[in-house]
Amino acid sequence: MRGTRGRDGWILLGLWLAGLLLDVLWLQRHTQPPAWDQGEHLSRALGVWQVLGEAAPLDPLWWQRLWAETPTYRGPLTYLVTAPVFSLLGPGYASAILSNSLFQALLLGSLYGLGRLAHGRAAGLWAAFLCADLGIANTPRPDHAAYISHWLTVLKADKKAIFTATSKASQAVDYLDALQPADEAHDNDEWEEAA
């Protein structure tokens, strides 16, 4: 048991590092300005970084300025994580994207843990691989916990439900994989051997 968890940790680390490497390669070739959504996040991260640079935690107006930089439902965590990366690497689009790699690691680890909890090691690895392979965003939604809770209840109540769900999930993955651009297609045999 301990050996497989250690091995799984190395697999997840390799998957995360591969994603990080692809991000760096993409950033070297990317010459366009960020899209609207990324531009807004970059602006907010820069604002938080500037407010943190003038830190005055005893001043209530400073706290108001800090929270005013994150007026949306997302909250300040993403921007607070990005600020130290800006301090280390300098502010910019590349630093903001690299700081997101921390959230990518959290996402991959969480998906692995949920998959392992729901149906074992292979399900956890597949969940992490599919997230990385399909580029699924880690945008939180309020109904995610309820959705996962529902499926855990169904799977615990009906032992055969996993076979139906697996078949439907396989069909969904085939459909989503077919939608990917041809230049991103890869041989899935590598992924099957890893699980």
C-alpha positions in Angstrom: 0.0 0.0 0.0 2.7 2.4 1.0 4.7 1.6 -2.1 1.8 2.3 -4.5 1.0 5.7 -2.8 4.7 6.7 -3.2 4.7 5.6 -6.8 1.4 7.5 -7.4 2.9 10.6 -5.9 5.8 10.4 -8.3 3.3 9.9 -11.2 1.3 12.9 -10.1 4.5 14.9 -9.7 5.6 14.0 -13.2 2.2 14.9 -14.6 2.3 18.3 -12.9 5.9 18.9 -14.0 4.9 18.0 -17.6 2.1 20.5 -17.4 4.4 23.1 -16.0 6.9 22.5 -18.8 4.2 22.8 -21.4 3.1 26.1 -19.9 6.7 27.4 -20.1 7.0 26.3 -23.7 3.7 27.9 -24.5 4.7 31.2 -22.8 7.8 31.3 -24.9 5.8 31.2 -28.1 2.8 33.2 -27.0 3.0 36.8 -28.3 -0.6 38.0 -28.0 -1.9 40.0 -25.1 -4.0 38.0 -22.6 -7.7 37.5 -23.3 -10.2 39.5 -21.3 -10.6 37.0 -18.4 -6.9 36.4 -18.0 -6.3 40.1 -18.4 -8.8 40.9 -15.6 -7.1 38.3 -13.3 -3.7 39.7 -14.1 -4.8 43.3 -13.3 -6.4 42.1 -10.0 -3.2 40.2 -9.1 -1.1 43.2 -9.8 -3.4 45.4 -7.7 -3.2 43.0 -4.8 0.6 42.9 -5.2 0.8 46.7 -5.1 -1.4 46.9 -2.0 0.7 44.2 -0.2 3.8 46.2 -1.1 2.5 49.1 1.0 1.5 46.8 3.9 -0.1 48.6 6.8 -2.1 45.8 8.6 -3.1 48.1 11.5 -4.8 50.5 9.1 -8.4 49.7 8.3 -8.2 51.6 5.1 -5.4 49.4 3.9 -7.6 46.3 4.5 -10.4 48.0 2.5 -8.0 48.6 -0.4 -6.9 45.0 -0.3 -10.4 43.6 -0.3 -11.5 46.1 -3.0 -9.0 44.5 -5.4 -11.1 41.2 -5.2 -14.7 42.2 -5.5 -15.9 39.1 -7.2 -17.1 35.7 -5.9 -13.6 34.3 -6.4 -12.1 35.9 -3.3 -8.5 36.9 -2.8 -6.7 33.5 -2.5 -5.6 33.3 -6.1 -4.3 36.8 -6.0 -2.6 36.4 -2.6 -0.8 33.4 -3.9 0.3 35.2 -7.1 1.7 38.2 -5.1 4.8 36.4 -3.7 5.5 34.9 -7.2 5.4 38.5 -8.6 7.9 39.5 -5.9 10.2 36.6 -6.7 10.0 36.6 -10.5 8.7 40.0 -11.3 5.1 41.0 -12.2 3.8 39.8 -15.5 1.7 37.3 -17.4 4.2 34.5 -17.2 4.5 34.9 -13.4 0.8 34.8 -13.0 0.4 31.7 -15.1 3.3 30.0 -13.3 1.6 30.8 -9.9 -1.4 28.9 -11.2 0.7 25.8 -11.3 0.3 25.6 -7.5 -3.4 25.4 -8.0 -2.9 22.8 -10.8 -1.0 20.7 -8.3 -3.8 21.1 -5.8 -6.4 20.2 -8.5 -4.5 17.1 -9.6 -4.0 15.9 -6.0 -7.6 16.5 -5.1 -8.9 14.7 -8.2 -6.6 11.8 -7.5 -7.8 11.7 -3.9 -11.5 11.8 -4.8 -11.1 9.1 -7.5 -9.1 6.9 -5.1 -11.8 7.4 -2.4 -14.6 6.7 -4.8 -13.2 3.6 -6.5 -9.6 3.0 -5.9 -6.1 3.8 -7.2 -6.8 3.4 -10.9 -9.8 5.8 -10.8 -7.7 8.4 -8.9 -4.9 8.2 -11.5 -7.4 8.4 -14.4 -9.1 11.4 -12.9 -5.8 13.3 -12.7 -4.7 12.2 -16.1 -8.0 13.2 -17.8 -7.9 16.5 -16.1 -4.4 17.2 -17.4 -5.1 15.7 -20.8 -8.3 17.5 -21.5 -7.3 20.8 -19.9 -10.3 20.9 -17.6 -10.4 24.2 -15.8 -10.4 24.3 -12.0 -13.2 26.9 -11.7 -15.0 26.1 -8.5 -18.8 25.9 -8.6 -21.1 25.7 -5.6 -22.8 22.5 -6.8 -19.6 20.4 -7.1 -19.7 19.2 -3.5 -23.4 18.2 -3.9 -22.6 16.5 -7.2 -19.8 14.4 -5.7 -21.9 13.6 -2.6 -24.7 12.4 -4.8 -22.4 10.1 -6.8 -20.8 8.7 -3.7 -24.2 7.9 -2.3 -25.3 6.2 -5.5 -22.1 4.2 -5.8 -22.3 3.0 -2.1 -26.0 2.0 -2.5 -25.7 0.1 -5.8 -22.5 -1.8 -6.4 -23.4 -2.3 -10.1 -23.8 1.5 -10.7 -20.1 1.8 -11.2 -20.2 -0.3 -14.3 -22.9 1.9 -15.9 -21.1 5.0 -14.8 -17.8 3.7 -16.1 -19.4 2.9 -19.5 -20.9 6.3 -19.8 -17.7 8.0 -18.6 -15.8 6.1 -21.3 -18.2 7.3 -23.9 -17.9 10.8 -22.6 -14.1 10.7 -22.7 -14.1 9.3 -26.3 -16.4 12.2 -27.3 -14.3 14.9 -25.6 -11.1 13.4 -26.9 -12.6 13.5 -30.5 -13.2 17.2 -30.0 -9.6 18.0 -29.3 -7.6 19.5 -32.2 -5.7 17.0 -34.3 -2.2 18.3 -33.3 -3.0 17.6 -29.6 -4.1 14.1 -30.2 -1.8 11.5 -28.6 -1.6 7.7 -28.2 -3.7 6.7 -25.2 -1.8 3.5 -24.7 0.7 5.3 -22.5 -2.1 6.4 -20.2 -3.6 2.9 -20.0 -0.3 1.4 -19.1 0.2 3.9 -16.2 -3.1 3.0 -14.6 
